[in-house]
Amino acid sequence: MSRLRSTRHLGEWVVEAIRLFKSLNRDQRNTFVACFLGWALDAFDFFLLTFVIGAMAQDFGTSIAKLTYAITLTLAMRPVGAFIFGLLGDRFGRRLPLMIDIIFYSVMELLTAFSPNYTMLLIFRALYGIGMGGEWGLGASLAMEMLPTKARGLFSGILQQGYAFGYLLAALVYWLVFPRFGWRGLFVVGALPAVLVIFIRARVPESPAWLRQKSTNNFWPNLGKTLRQHWLLFLYVILLMTAFNAMSHGTQDMYQTFLGEQRGLGVSQKSTIGIIYAFGAICGGTIIGHLSQRFGRRRCIIFSAALGIVLIPLWVFSPSLSLLVIGGFGMQFMVQGAWGIVPVHLNELSPGELRGTFPGFAYQLGNLLAANTAVVEAKLAEHFRDSSGHPDYAKALALFALVIFVALIVIAAIGREERGKEF
């Protein structure tokens, strides 16, 4: 009986999702596709580095722990990009700054391929971080402002899973390109997102919400007033996004290193597992994002984090490869399930006159505060050590994930939401 009931609920969910897709007009579809791809290709560029940390460290004559500072710098510079491009988006519209941003981060990705030494690598990754930070806020605000209110939960989940889709692309490209062309070839391929600008230029209109706001709002004089009025909300959202970013980076950035260095898996196995749990992330974000439209944003975040805690043993301590794969799928289903709520939740909480800046800047400041996640986990692994004296990445990842899941549950529980807010 319970199985029949679950099947019926799943069928109803699929029918509702299809109905929401069909309700979009051409401009809404084009805008959503462009924003999804912008975030997916941004994440693709970022995750390429996480697959080749060991190889790059060897080429530059440094340790894995030190090479992870390239990830830290990328994350640390994202708030700069979110602030710069967010203000440009609130002042000049979402569309043009989004195109400039995509070109910028694509160029920085290409320059990474030609890094002559470790220092230049860090510089290029820091500049890439500025571009990466600018994309999410512009894309999320443009997409959420174009979509019907009732469709926001579903499409928020799908939009955020551009991040997981980017990971999936990175895993595929790593498998195809790295054995033949090495890590530098990966970053040459990473410059391809610039082509997306052509589609945005031809098919994506400006946000109607921004056009209405433009006609009634004196932007610069009101900026300080708006910030003073909403400073407490801003601090809360930064804290929330710190926990979110620590959760995602804590379960992703060093996981491939764990698979290779501790479990002894090769390129093909690591890539396959990455593809499988990327699919888990996409499913989780889409389903839980849509469910948040019915059950609430905060409730679904707490539910996802609680189940993430339950999955920790299966995720890193499984004795067999098959169980490890199941754990990875389940973990990313829950992690990105919670993340699927973020675009709509932050845009609903945001003051309308700063919707281009507020969500993205708060998101990326949370990234800044969580930027040392990979370094912390690498150092924890070196501290624990396994029975053979090697770094114990499993214990490091498990401890970090447990602490962050608990923190996210508490922070989400004390906050508020504005589900269904009209733009």
KAPEPE-V968931 format. One record per run of one state. SS is the DSSP state (h for helix, s for strand, l for the rest). FROM is the first residue (numbers start at 1). TO is the last residue. Records with the same first field share a line. If there is no record, write none. Layout:
SS: FROM-TO, FROM-TO
This chain:
l: 1-1, 23-25, 52-52, 60-63, 68-68, 93-93, 114-117, 147-148, 161-161, 204-207, 217-218, 230-230, 253-254, 263-266, 296-296, 317-320, 340-341, 350-351, 355-357, 370-372, 385-392, 415-423
h: 2-22, 26-51, 53-59, 64-67, 69-92, 94-113, 118-146, 149-160, 162-203, 208-216, 219-229, 231-252, 255-262, 267-295, 297-316, 321-339, 342-349, 352-354, 358-369, 373-384, 393-414
